[in-house]
Amino acid sequence: MKKIITTLLVAVFALSFMLIPASADDFNTLDPTGLLTEDEMFALEQLAVDIEEQYGYFAMICFAENTDGYETILDFGHDLYDSFSDKKYAVIFVDDLSQSLCDFFVSENYEEYVFTHDVTTAIFNAYNEAETYYLGAVAFYNGVASALENAGIAASEETTAAEEITDAAAGTQDTTEAPEETTEFVKTERLLPLVVDNADILTDEEEAYFLERCQAFTDEYKCEIAIVTITDLEGKTAQEYADDFYDYNGYGYGENKDGLLCLYLDGEERQRNATLTTSGTAQMNIGDDEIEDILLAIAGSAKFGEFKDAFDWYIDLSEEAVKPVPPLFWLLICLAVGMVIGLIITNSMASKNYSVHKKETAADYVREGTLMITGRNDIFRNTRVNVTPKPKSNSGKSSDSNGSTHTSSSGRSHGGGSISF
C-alpha cells in the first residue's frame, strides 16, 4: 500500500510540472527540494534536450527527498521512467538526499550496453566531485553525452536504433569501455543568460534592460559581458566563485572565451562584495587600474541600493577599457611626435648659425698676462657609491597582460579583482 501511495505521489509530482506554462516539454531535471535556481533548471533542461535530439536517449536526474516507499532507489528510478519518458532508451540518475545514496536506472535493450558499470561509475565520480548540485547535474548530463558519443550513437528512428547501436558496439574499437577519467577542463557553450539575478535585486524591467545592454556590448566588441548576483559564496572566496561561474557555465566569446563577469554578493553592510573576473581579450585590455575604477564605481552605488546605477557604471567603464582607440587619436599622436622631432632638428641646425659661442671656462674671459697661478692643488670633495637596485617583484603579473593574473580551478588564466563594502 505504501508503495502504491508513493507511486501516486510521483504521478502527481509529474503532473504538477506539466502544468507549468514555462515549458511545453517534459522536465528532465527534478528538484522538489529547491536546490536549483530557475536559470539553472533551464540550462540543465537544454542539456537533456540536446542529448535526446542527438542520441535518441532520455536522460534525467532527480534530487529526491527520500525513496522510502520503494525497496531500492533503482525501483524509484524505474517509476520515474514510466511516468516521464516514452523513449525506449533512457538513463536516469537518482540522488536520495535523505540517505545520501545514489543509483542509476538504465533502459537499454541490446546485447552490448553503453552504460556499463564502469561508465556509470565514472559519471557518478564526476557528479560526486562537483562542488554544487548544479555542477553535479551538469557533470551527469555531460557524462551521458560523452558516453554516447564515444559509443558512436546517433539519433535515429526507434525501429533502427538498436541495430545502429549494436553495429557500433561490434566495431573494431571497444566502444563500451568507460571514457578515460580526466581533470582537464572542457570548454562548453554558454549555459546561462548574460544576466543571472539569483539575489533578486533587480526588477523585471531592469533585468531586461541589462540583458539588452550586455548583448549589445557583446555584439559590438566580440567580448561577452555578464552580471551575476548571489547571496551565498558556498564556501568559496568571491574570486573563486566568479572564476568558476564564468568557466563552468561556458561564458566567453569565441575560441578564447573573451569576456568579463561582475559577481555581486548581496548582504549586510561590510559583507557585500563586488568581484570582476576577466578572460581573453578582456584580460588583456582591462588592467588593474581600470578594474579598481570599475569596482569603486559599483560599490559607490550598490552600497546605497542603487543597483541600476552600479551596473550601468560597470558596463560603461568596461566599454571604455575594451573599445579600440580611434584612428584620429593615433593621428594626433603621430603629428605631435613629428612636431617634437622637427623642433629638435631645426633648433640643432639653427644653433650652428651663431658666430659667438658661450665660453666653457672662466679662464676664457681673463686677459692674457694679468693672472699668474703660483700653485695647483686637487681637493677630493665627493664620493661615489655603487648601488645595486633592489629587484621589483613581478608576482602575479603576466608579460602579455595589463594587470594581475591568476589561475582558476579549471586551469584557465583570469584577471580581475574584488572589493567588499
DALINVEN-V466006 format. One record per pair of residues at least 12 apart in sequence whose C-alpha atoms are under 6 Angstrom apart, sorted by the first residue. I is the first residue (numbers start at 1). J is the second residue. Records with the same first field share a line. If there is no record, write none. Layout:
I = J, J
//
This chain:
2 = 69
3 = 69
6 = 69
28 = 60
29 = 60, 61, 62
30 = 62
31 = 63
43 = 191
54 = 155
55 = 153, 154, 155
56 = 155
57 = 89, 90
58 = 90
59 = 90, 91, 92
60 = 92
61 = 92, 93, 94
62 = 94
63 = 95
64 = 95, 96
65 = 97, 98
66 = 96, 98
74 = 105
77 = 105
89 = 107, 108
90 = 106, 107
91 = 105, 106
92 = 104, 105
114 = 176
118 = 178
119 = 178
123 = 140, 143
126 = 139
127 = 139, 140
151 = 175
152 = 168
185 = 410
188 = 250
189 = 250
190 = 249, 250, 251
191 = 249
194 = 226
195 = 211, 226, 227, 228
196 = 228
197 = 228, 229
198 = 229, 230
199 = 229, 230, 231
223 = 253, 258, 259
224 = 252, 253, 259
225 = 259, 260, 261
226 = 261
227 = 261, 262
228 = 263
229 = 263, 264, 265
230 = 265
231 = 265, 266
242 = 263
243 = 277
256 = 280
257 = 280
258 = 279, 280, 281
259 = 278, 279, 282
260 = 277, 278
261 = 276, 277
262 = 275, 276
263 = 275
270 = 421
272 = 420, 421
273 = 419, 420
274 = 418, 419
275 = 417, 418
276 = 416, 417
277 = 415, 416
278 = 414, 415, 416
279 = 414
283 = 415
284 = 401, 402
285 = 322
286 = 321
287 = 402, 403
288 = 403
294 = 314
298 = 310
//
